[in-house]
């Protein structure tokens, strides 16, 4: 698994991985590239450049991919001295004071929380609504791109025997449904806060038809750490994933390729097949030798084969775990 770029933190996780029948994905940075770009700016009270400037300055303290895209659209490094009273609201957005002006940048839930009437946007993408001094100033549309490997990853999971694929995201329902339709994901749950993802995962765990079946969650962000910990198997993206997500996960994908999830499941299942083959073969041969010994038909050479010979054959059979097709 390590040679394939999949780090498994223990043999118990490998065994659980072999029984996965439901795989739950985070969207941003997992199924999509997490490289956001400003695709449109719809303004009514401020000039377009001023709206983007306020958004970039308000988001200047955040490491979220959406915040980084706003700073790229601004075109220069924000002057942090112009900003104070920054408050980041998980799953909603941020509020800050820019040049003495109260600025709020976030989704429609943030606008509802602040009691500000906003204008819905017809474009698909992440919508950042802007309010300045308590009045609605327009919105910025930010689009993410699907990873080219993601459709193949979903197909590979189906071929590997995974019955259900699920996507959890904090994005708007329209964006989530569009991505899910393109990828062929079975179920989608959108507009979820980090705590909402954990609650939804609990419901998915409760729906399992058997306790022997396991559920895997694949994510990359710091907000995914609680879900990664709660799932039977937590799989983190190692290249772009946050340290908290990698620490909380049981399996780490080193190159952020979602296709590696299906490969890890195939490796785990082949490994467990070999384990059961070796156990059955070793016990079977020893039982046979015991019976023959009780009947007086076994000699020393048969006893040596039942001990050392079976061990050598089991090791040779175990070497097959190094070779997994595709």
C-alpha positions as CSV (number, residue, x, y, z in Angstrom):
1,X,0.0,0.0,0.0
2,X,2.8,2.4,0.8
3,X,4.4,1.7,-2.5
4,X,1.1,2.7,-4.2
5,X,1.1,6.0,-2.2
6,X,-1.4,4.8,0.4
7,X,-0.2,5.0,4.1
8,X,-2.2,2.8,6.4
9,X,-1.6,3.5,10.1
10,X,-2.3,-0.1,11.4
11,X,-3.3,-3.6,10.4
12,X,-6.7,-3.1,12.1
13,X,-7.4,-0.3,9.7
14,X,-6.5,-2.4,6.8
15,X,-8.9,-5.1,8.0
16,X,-11.7,-2.5,8.4
17,X,-10.9,-1.1,4.9
18,X,-11.5,-4.5,3.4
19,X,-15.1,-4.4,4.6
20,X,-16.0,-0.9,3.3
21,X,-19.4,-0.7,1.6
22,X,-20.1,3.0,1.9
23,X,-17.6,5.8,1.0
24,X,-18.4,9.4,2.0
25,X,-16.5,12.3,0.4
26,X,-16.0,15.9,1.3
27,X,-16.2,18.0,-1.9
28,X,-13.7,20.8,-1.8
29,X,-10.1,19.7,-2.3
30,X,-11.2,16.0,-2.3
31,X,-13.4,15.6,-5.4
32,X,-12.6,19.1,-6.7
33,X,-9.2,20.7,-7.1
34,X,-9.8,23.2,-4.3
35,X,-8.4,25.9,-6.7
36,X,-11.1,28.6,-6.6
37,X,-11.3,31.4,-9.1
38,X,-13.5,34.5,-9.1
39,X,-15.7,34.0,-12.2
40,X,-18.1,36.9,-11.8
41,X,-18.8,40.0,-9.6
42,X,-22.3,41.4,-9.3
43,X,-22.4,44.7,-7.5
44,X,-25.0,47.4,-6.8
45,X,-23.6,49.9,-4.3
46,X,-19.9,49.8,-4.9
47,X,-17.6,49.5,-7.9
48,X,-16.4,46.0,-8.8
49,X,-12.8,46.7,-7.8
50,X,-13.9,48.1,-4.4
51,X,-16.1,45.2,-3.7
52,X,-13.3,42.7,-4.4
53,X,-10.9,44.8,-2.3
54,X,-13.2,44.8,0.7
55,X,-13.7,41.0,0.3
56,X,-9.9,40.3,0.1
57,X,-9.1,42.5,3.1
58,X,-11.9,41.0,5.2
59,X,-10.7,37.5,4.3
60,X,-7.0,38.3,4.7
61,X,-6.5,36.3,7.9
62,X,-8.1,33.1,6.6
63,X,-6.3,30.2,5.0
64,X,-9.4,28.8,3.3
65,X,-9.1,28.2,-0.5
66,X,-12.0,30.7,-1.1
67,X,-10.2,33.4,0.8
68,X,-7.0,32.8,-1.2
69,X,-9.0,33.1,-4.4
70,X,-10.3,36.5,-3.3
71,X,-6.8,37.7,-2.6
72,X,-5.6,36.5,-6.0
73,X,-8.5,38.4,-7.6
74,X,-7.5,41.5,-5.7
75,X,-4.1,41.2,-7.4
76,X,-1.8,42.4,-4.6
77,X,-1.0,41.5,-1.0
78,X,-3.7,42.9,1.3
79,X,-2.4,45.5,3.8
80,X,-3.4,43.9,7.1
81,X,-2.9,47.2,8.9
82,X,-6.2,48.4,7.3
83,X,-8.2,45.6,8.9
84,X,-9.2,44.9,12.5
85,X,-12.0,43.2,14.5
86,X,-11.8,40.1,12.2
87,X,-14.3,37.4,13.2
88,X,-14.4,34.1,11.3
89,X,-17.7,32.4,11.6
90,X,-17.4,28.6,10.9
91,X,-19.5,27.6,7.9
92,X,-20.8,31.2,7.4
93,X,-18.0,33.6,6.4
94,X,-16.2,36.5,8.1
95,X,-17.0,39.9,9.5
96,X,-14.3,42.6,9.9
97,X,-13.7,46.4,10.0
98,X,-11.8,47.7,6.9
99,X,-10.7,51.3,7.0
100,X,-13.3,51.8,9.8
101,X,-16.1,50.4,7.6
102,X,-18.0,47.3,8.9
103,X,-17.7,44.5,6.2
104,X,-19.4,41.1,6.1
105,X,-18.5,38.5,3.5
106,X,-20.1,35.1,3.5
107,X,-22.9,32.9,2.3
108,X,-26.7,33.5,2.5
109,X,-26.8,32.1,6.0
110,X,-24.5,34.9,7.2
111,X,-26.7,37.5,5.6
112,X,-29.8,35.9,7.3
113,X,-28.0,35.9,10.6
114,X,-27.1,39.6,10.2
115,X,-30.7,40.4,9.0
116,X,-29.5,41.7,5.6
117,X,-31.7,41.2,2.6
118,X,-29.5,39.7,-0.3
119,X,-30.0,39.1,-4.0
120,X,-29.9,35.4,-5.0
121,X,-27.5,34.6,-7.9
122,X,-28.5,32.4,-10.9
123,X,-24.9,31.3,-11.6
124,X,-23.5,28.0,-10.4
125,X,-20.6,28.4,-8.0
126,X,-19.9,29.5,-4.4
127,X,-21.6,32.8,-3.8
128,X,-19.9,35.3,-1.4
129,X,-22.4,37.9,-0.4
130,X,-21.0,41.3,0.7
131,X,-22.5,43.7,3.1
132,X,-20.9,47.1,3.9
133,X,-22.1,49.1,7.0
134,X,-25.1,46.8,7.3
135,X,-26.3,47.3,3.7
136,X,-26.1,44.8,0.9
137,X,-23.4,45.6,-1.6
138,X,-23.4,42.7,-4.1
139,X,-21.9,39.3,-4.4
140,X,-18.9,37.5,-5.8
141,X,-19.2,34.2,-7.7
142,X,-16.3,31.7,-7.1
143,X,-16.0,28.5,-9.1
144,X,-14.1,25.3,-8.4
145,X,-13.0,22.7,-10.9
146,X,-13.6,19.0,-10.6
147,X,-10.4,16.8,-10.4
148,X,-10.0,14.9,-13.7
149,X,-9.5,11.7,-11.7
150,X,-12.8,12.0,-9.7
151,X,-15.2,10.5,-12.2
152,X,-12.9,7.5,-12.6
153,X,-12.5,7.2,-8.8
154,X,-16.3,6.9,-8.4
155,X,-16.5,4.2,-11.1
156,X,-13.5,2.3,-9.6
157,X,-15.3,2.2,-6.2
158,X,-18.4,0.7,-7.8
159,X,-16.2,-1.9,-9.5
160,X,-14.5,-2.6,-6.2
161,X,-17.8,-3.5,-4.6
162,X,-18.7,-0.3,-2.8
163,X,-22.5,0.0,-2.8
164,X,-23.0,3.6,-1.9
165,X,-21.1,6.8,-2.5
166,X,-22.0,10.0,-0.7
167,X,-20.9,13.6,-0.8
168,X,-21.0,16.0,2.1
169,X,-20.4,19.7,1.5
170,X,-21.0,23.1,3.0
171,X,-21.7,24.5,-0.5
172,X,-25.1,25.5,-1.8
173,X,-27.5,22.7,-3.0
174,X,-27.3,23.8,-6.6
175,X,-23.5,23.6,-6.7
176,X,-23.4,20.3,-4.9
177,X,-26.1,18.7,-7.1
178,X,-24.2,19.8,-10.2
179,X,-21.0,18.2,-9.1
180,X,-22.7,15.0,-7.9
181,X,-24.5,14.6,-11.2
182,X,-21.2,15.0,-13.2
183,X,-19.4,12.4,-11.0
184,X,-22.2,9.9,-10.6
185,X,-22.3,10.2,-6.7
186,X,-25.3,8.3,-5.3
187,X,-26.3,10.7,-2.4
188,X,-25.5,14.4,-1.8
189,X,-26.0,16.5,1.4
190,X,-25.3,20.2,1.0
191,X,-25.2,23.4,3.1
192,X,-23.7,21.5,6.1
193,X,-21.7,23.2,8.8
194,X,-18.8,21.1,10.3
195,X,-21.1,19.9,13.1
196,X,-23.8,19.0,10.5
197,X,-21.3,16.8,8.7
198,X,-20.8,14.8,11.9
199,X,-24.5,14.5,12.4
200,X,-25.1,13.3,8.9
201,X,-22.3,10.8,9.2
202,X,-24.0,9.5,12.4
203,X,-27.2,8.9,10.4
204,X,-25.3,7.1,7.6
205,X,-23.6,4.9,10.2
206,X,-27.0,4.0,11.8
207,X,-28.4,2.9,8.3
208,X,-25.8,0.2,7.8
209,X,-27.4,-3.2,7.1
210,X,-24.7,-5.0,9.1
211,X,-22.2,-4.0,11.9
212,X,-19.5,-5.9,9.9
213,X,-19.8,-3.4,7.1
214,X,-17.7,-0.3,7.5
215,X,-18.0,3.3,6.3
216,X,-15.0,5.4,5.1
217,X,-14.9,9.1,5.0
218,X,-12.5,10.9,2.6
219,X,-11.5,14.6,3.3
220,X,-8.7,17.1,3.5
221,X,-9.6,20.1,5.5
222,X,-9.3,21.1,9.2
223,X,-13.1,21.1,9.3
224,X,-13.0,17.4,8.3
225,X,-11.0,16.2,11.3
226,X,-14.1,15.4,13.5
227,X,-15.7,13.5,10.7
228,X,-12.5,11.6,9.9
229,X,-12.3,10.6,13.5
230,X,-15.9,9.5,13.8
231,X,-16.0,7.4,10.6
232,X,-15.0,3.7,10.8
233,X,-12.1,4.6,8.4
234,X,-10.9,8.1,7.9
235,X,-8.9,8.8,4.7
236,X,-7.0,12.1,4.4
237,X,-5.5,13.8,1.4
238,X,-1.8,14.0,2.3
239,X,-0.4,16.6,-0.1
240,X,-3.0,19.4,0.3
241,X,-4.7,18.2,3.5
242,X,-4.4,20.0,6.8
243,X,-2.2,18.6,9.5
244,X,-5.3,18.1,11.7
245,X,-7.0,16.0,9.0
246,X,-3.8,13.9,8.5
247,X,-3.5,13.4,12.2
248,X,-7.1,12.3,12.7
249,X,-7.1,10.0,9.7
250,X,-6.4,6.2,9.7
251,X,-5.3,6.2,6.0
252,X,-3.4,8.9,4.2
253,X,-3.2,9.3,0.4
254,X,0.1,10.8,-0.5
255,X,-0.8,12.4,-3.9
256,X,-4.4,13.5,-3.3
257,X,-5.6,11.1,-6.1
258,X,-9.2,10.0,-5.1
259,X,-8.7,6.8,-7.3
260,X,-6.3,5.6,-4.6
261,X,-9.3,5.0,-2.3
262,X,-10.5,2.1,-4.6
263,X,-6.9,0.8,-4.9
264,X,-6.5,0.8,-1.1
265,X,-9.8,-1.2,-0.7
266,X,-8.6,-3.7,-3.4
267,X,-5.2,-4.1,-1.6
268,X,-7.0,-4.6,1.8
269,X,-9.3,-7.2,0.4
270,X,-6.5,-9.1,-1.3
271,X,-4.5,-9.0,1.9
272,X,-7.4,-10.4,4.0
273,X,-8.0,-13.1,1.4
274,X,-4.4,-14.2,1.8
275,X,-4.7,-14.1,5.6
276,X,-7.7,-16.4,5.6
277,X,-6.1,-18.7,3.1
278,X,-3.0,-19.0,5.2
279,X,-5.0,-19.6,8.4
280,X,-7.1,-22.3,6.7
281,X,-4.1,-24.0,5.1
282,X,-2.0,-24.0,8.3
283,X,-4.8,-25.3,10.6
284,X,-6.0,-27.8,8.0
285,X,-2.5,-29.3,7.5
286,X,-1.9,-29.5,11.3
287,X,-5.2,-31.1,11.9
288,X,-4.5,-33.7,9.2
289,X,-1.1,-34.4,10.8
290,X,-2.7,-34.8,14.2
291,X,-5.2,-37.3,12.9
292,X,-2.5,-39.3,11.0
293,X,-0.3,-39.2,14.2
294,X,-3.2,-40.5,16.3
295,X,-3.6,-43.4,13.8
296,X,0.2,-44.1,13.8
297,X,0.6,-43.1,10.2
298,X,2.7,-39.9,10.7
299,X,6.5,-39.8,10.9
300,X,9.0,-37.1,11.8
301,X,9.3,-35.7,8.3
302,X,5.5,-35.1,8.1
303,X,5.7,-33.3,11.4
304,X,8.5,-31.1,10.1
305,X,6.5,-30.2,7.0
306,X,3.4,-29.4,9.2
307,X,5.6,-26.9,11.1
308,X,8.4,-25.4,9.0
309,X,7.0,-26.4,5.6
310,X,3.6,-24.8,6.2
311,X,5.3,-21.6,7.5
312,X,7.4,-21.3,4.3
313,X,4.4,-21.9,2.1
314,X,2.4,-19.3,4.0
315,X,5.2,-16.7,3.7
316,X,5.4,-17.4,-0.1
317,X,1.6,-17.0,-0.4
318,X,1.8,-13.7,1.6
319,X,4.2,-12.3,-0.9
320,X,1.4,-12.2,-3.4
321,X,0.0,-9.2,-1.4
322,X,2.8,-7.1,-3.0
323,X,1.2,-7.4,-6.4
324,X,-2.2,-5.8,-7.0
325,X,-3.5,-5.2,-10.5
326,X,-4.3,-1.7,-11.8
